[in-house]
Amino acid sequence: MSTPATPAPARVISSDQLGSCAICYTRIHRYGFGGNPLCASCFAKVDAGKKKATAAPQS
């Protein structure tokens, strides 16, 4: 009989490292090690836009 997989522990982020996403203002880990100015969904949108712009033919 196998044991069930245990979920990964949630990351503990200090309140002084929390901030708002620069685009949608969602509360995120913005400051300190591992912080990002964008939430995951806004980062994905910006990244997709960059990829689309670099794939466009140059005239």
Phi, psi and omega in degrees: 000132182267153179271144179293147179292137177271139180291153177294143179293145179292145177287137177260120182243130178294147182297336178283355177258000179272148177198187181258146174300140182291344181254305187255356177067020174292144179288121184220173172280097187257327187247160177084188182297125179086002181285159181214140179287348181238147173287170184299319182289321178290322177299318180297320179295316179295317180296319178296321177296321177295317180296321179293320181292323180283338179276346182291140179293140179273131179246000000 
